[in-house]
Amino acid sequence: MSSGGELDWESLTVKGTCQELGKRYFRLTSAPDPATVRPEPILKKAIKALKLKWKNHEDYAYTCDQLKAIRQDLTVQHIKGRFAVEVYELHARL
């Protein structure tokens, strides 16, 4: 916790174990359970599936929800690099 009583996300790193491709976004108010966070290989599969789903059916609300959940999983695991940039760019271009 920071001095303001908020969670210090920079000091918190989670290693995800969730194997589900699709996961609804929910705002974190406490440290996430690793069982609800997807590791990078699963996130890559999730992005691939999401792109295919978007191509077949452009559901903006669903796609944004999924991208927010993916971004959150990246953030809590401190995953940075080319893949993270791809996710953020994809979300920005919707």
VEXKOLLUM-179259 format. One record per residue (C-alpha): z, y, x. Coordinates in nm, 3 decimals. Each point is the difference from the previous one (the first is absolute). Layout:
<kolnus>
<kolnu><zz>Z</zz><yy>Y</yy><xx>X</xx></kolnu>
...
</kolnus>
This chain:
<kolnus>
<kolnu><zz>0.000</zz><yy>0.000</yy><xx>0.000</xx></kolnu>
<kolnu><zz>-0.072</zz><yy>0.351</yy><xx>0.112</xx></kolnu>
<kolnu><zz>0.263</zz><yy>0.274</yy><xx>-0.010</xx></kolnu>
<kolnu><zz>-0.147</zz><yy>0.109</yy><xx>-0.336</xx></kolnu>
<kolnu><zz>0.072</zz><yy>-0.340</yy><xx>-0.153</xx></kolnu>
<kolnu><zz>-0.366</zz><yy>-0.109</yy><xx>-0.001</xx></kolnu>
<kolnu><zz>-0.129</zz><yy>-0.322</yy><xx>0.151</xx></kolnu>
<kolnu><zz>-0.129</zz><yy>0.053</yy><xx>0.355</xx></kolnu>
<kolnu><zz>-0.336</zz><yy>-0.179</yy><xx>-0.024</xx></kolnu>
<kolnu><zz>-0.080</zz><yy>0.053</yy><xx>0.369</xx></kolnu>
<kolnu><zz>0.296</zz><yy>-0.211</yy><xx>0.111</xx></kolnu>
<kolnu><zz>-0.075</zz><yy>-0.275</yy><xx>-0.253</xx></kolnu>
<kolnu><zz>-0.258</zz><yy>-0.265</yy><xx>0.086</xx></kolnu>
<kolnu><zz>-0.064</zz><yy>-0.296</yy><xx>-0.226</xx></kolnu>
<kolnu><zz>-0.204</zz><yy>-0.310</yy><xx>0.081</xx></kolnu>
<kolnu><zz>-0.165</zz><yy>-0.107</yy><xx>-0.323</xx></kolnu>
<kolnu><zz>-0.019</zz><yy>-0.360</yy><xx>-0.119</xx></kolnu>
<kolnu><zz>-0.160</zz><yy>0.039</yy><xx>-0.345</xx></kolnu>
<kolnu><zz>-0.322</zz><yy>-0.201</yy><xx>-0.039</xx></kolnu>
<kolnu><zz>-0.125</zz><yy>0.155</yy><xx>-0.327</xx></kolnu>
<kolnu><zz>-0.323</zz><yy>0.199</yy><xx>0.024</xx></kolnu>
<kolnu><zz>0.069</zz><yy>0.221</yy><xx>-0.300</xx></kolnu>
<kolnu><zz>0.327</zz><yy>0.186</yy><xx>-0.036</xx></kolnu>
<kolnu><zz>0.084</zz><yy>0.294</yy><xx>-0.221</xx></kolnu>
<kolnu><zz>0.123</zz><yy>0.317</yy><xx>0.164</xx></kolnu>
<kolnu><zz>0.363</zz><yy>0.092</yy><xx>-0.052</xx></kolnu>
<kolnu><zz>0.185</zz><yy>0.291</yy><xx>0.151</xx></kolnu>
<kolnu><zz>0.255</zz><yy>-0.117</yy><xx>0.254</xx></kolnu>
<kolnu><zz>0.353</zz><yy>0.130</yy><xx>-0.043</xx></kolnu>
<kolnu><zz>0.154</zz><yy>-0.241</yy><xx>0.251</xx></kolnu>
<kolnu><zz>-0.111</zz><yy>-0.214</yy><xx>0.291</xx></kolnu>
<kolnu><zz>-0.273</zz><yy>-0.239</yy><xx>-0.113</xx></kolnu>
<kolnu><zz>0.053</zz><yy>-0.374</yy><xx>-0.014</xx></kolnu>
<kolnu><zz>-0.232</zz><yy>-0.162</yy><xx>0.258</xx></kolnu>
<kolnu><zz>-0.094</zz><yy>-0.257</yy><xx>-0.266</xx></kolnu>
<kolnu><zz>-0.166</zz><yy>0.281</yy><xx>-0.200</xx></kolnu>
<kolnu><zz>-0.193</zz><yy>0.149</yy><xx>0.295</xx></kolnu>
<kolnu><zz>-0.337</zz><yy>-0.144</yy><xx>0.105</xx></kolnu>
<kolnu><zz>-0.073</zz><yy>-0.050</yy><xx>0.372</xx></kolnu>
<kolnu><zz>-0.318</zz><yy>0.148</yy><xx>0.149</xx></kolnu>
<kolnu><zz>-0.218</zz><yy>-0.315</yy><xx>-0.032</xx></kolnu>
<kolnu><zz>0.078</zz><yy>-0.015</yy><xx>-0.373</xx></kolnu>
<kolnu><zz>-0.061</zz><yy>0.373</yy><xx>-0.036</xx></kolnu>
<kolnu><zz>-0.345</zz><yy>-0.045</yy><xx>0.156</xx></kolnu>
<kolnu><zz>-0.079</zz><yy>-0.273</yy><xx>-0.253</xx></kolnu>
<kolnu><zz>0.133</zz><yy>0.223</yy><xx>-0.278</xx></kolnu>
<kolnu><zz>-0.231</zz><yy>0.286</yy><xx>0.101</xx></kolnu>
<kolnu><zz>-0.298</zz><yy>-0.232</yy><xx>0.010</xx></kolnu>
<kolnu><zz>0.081</zz><yy>-0.134</yy><xx>-0.348</xx></kolnu>
<kolnu><zz>0.065</zz><yy>0.351</yy><xx>-0.132</xx></kolnu>
<kolnu><zz>-0.339</zz><yy>0.125</yy><xx>0.125</xx></kolnu>
<kolnu><zz>-0.173</zz><yy>-0.292</yy><xx>-0.172</xx></kolnu>
<kolnu><zz>0.191</zz><yy>0.062</yy><xx>-0.322</xx></kolnu>
<kolnu><zz>-0.093</zz><yy>0.371</yy><xx>0.014</xx></kolnu>
<kolnu><zz>-0.366</zz><yy>-0.088</yy><xx>0.052</xx></kolnu>
<kolnu><zz>0.004</zz><yy>-0.222</yy><xx>-0.311</xx></kolnu>
<kolnu><zz>0.224</zz><yy>0.221</yy><xx>-0.216</xx></kolnu>
<kolnu><zz>0.090</zz><yy>0.358</yy><xx>0.093</xx></kolnu>
<kolnu><zz>0.357</zz><yy>0.016</yy><xx>-0.131</xx></kolnu>
<kolnu><zz>0.134</zz><yy>0.318</yy><xx>0.160</xx></kolnu>
<kolnu><zz>0.363</zz><yy>-0.031</yy><xx>-0.113</xx></kolnu>
<kolnu><zz>0.031</zz><yy>-0.362</yy><xx>0.114</xx></kolnu>
<kolnu><zz>-0.172</zz><yy>0.066</yy><xx>0.333</xx></kolnu>
<kolnu><zz>0.217</zz><yy>0.303</yy><xx>0.076</xx></kolnu>
<kolnu><zz>0.314</zz><yy>-0.196</yy><xx>-0.085</xx></kolnu>
<kolnu><zz>-0.106</zz><yy>-0.279</yy><xx>0.235</xx></kolnu>
<kolnu><zz>-0.089</zz><yy>0.242</yy><xx>0.281</xx></kolnu>
<kolnu><zz>0.335</zz><yy>0.178</yy><xx>-0.034</xx></kolnu>
<kolnu><zz>0.177</zz><yy>-0.336</yy><xx>0.027</xx></kolnu>
<kolnu><zz>-0.207</zz><yy>-0.093</yy><xx>0.307</xx></kolnu>
<kolnu><zz>0.073</zz><yy>0.336</yy><xx>0.162</xx></kolnu>
<kolnu><zz>0.370</zz><yy>-0.046</yy><xx>-0.068</xx></kolnu>
<kolnu><zz>-0.005</zz><yy>-0.345</yy><xx>0.164</xx></kolnu>
<kolnu><zz>-0.174</zz><yy>0.152</yy><xx>0.302</xx></kolnu>
<kolnu><zz>0.257</zz><yy>0.279</yy><xx>0.020</xx></kolnu>
<kolnu><zz>0.316</zz><yy>-0.211</yy><xx>-0.020</xx></kolnu>
<kolnu><zz>-0.136</zz><yy>-0.231</yy><xx>0.270</xx></kolnu>
<kolnu><zz>-0.116</zz><yy>0.291</yy><xx>0.219</xx></kolnu>
<kolnu><zz>-0.353</zz><yy>-0.145</yy><xx>0.007</xx></kolnu>
<kolnu><zz>-0.235</zz><yy>0.255</yy><xx>0.153</xx></kolnu>
<kolnu><zz>-0.348</zz><yy>-0.015</yy><xx>0.144</xx></kolnu>
<kolnu><zz>-0.353</zz><yy>-0.063</yy><xx>-0.120</xx></kolnu>
<kolnu><zz>0.099</zz><yy>-0.205</yy><xx>-0.306</xx></kolnu>
<kolnu><zz>0.251</zz><yy>0.261</yy><xx>-0.121</xx></kolnu>
<kolnu><zz>-0.263</zz><yy>0.271</yy><xx>0.040</xx></kolnu>
<kolnu><zz>-0.247</zz><yy>-0.210</yy><xx>-0.201</xx></kolnu>
<kolnu><zz>0.251</zz><yy>-0.033</yy><xx>-0.285</xx></kolnu>
<kolnu><zz>0.078</zz><yy>0.372</yy><xx>-0.010</xx></kolnu>
<kolnu><zz>-0.370</zz><yy>0.094</yy><xx>0.018</xx></kolnu>
<kolnu><zz>-0.086</zz><yy>-0.244</yy><xx>-0.279</xx></kolnu>
<kolnu><zz>0.271</zz><yy>0.150</yy><xx>-0.220</xx></kolnu>
<kolnu><zz>-0.113</zz><yy>0.353</yy><xx>0.075</xx></kolnu>
<kolnu><zz>-0.362</zz><yy>-0.080</yy><xx>-0.091</xx></kolnu>
<kolnu><zz>0.074</zz><yy>-0.148</yy><xx>-0.344</xx></kolnu>
</kolnus>
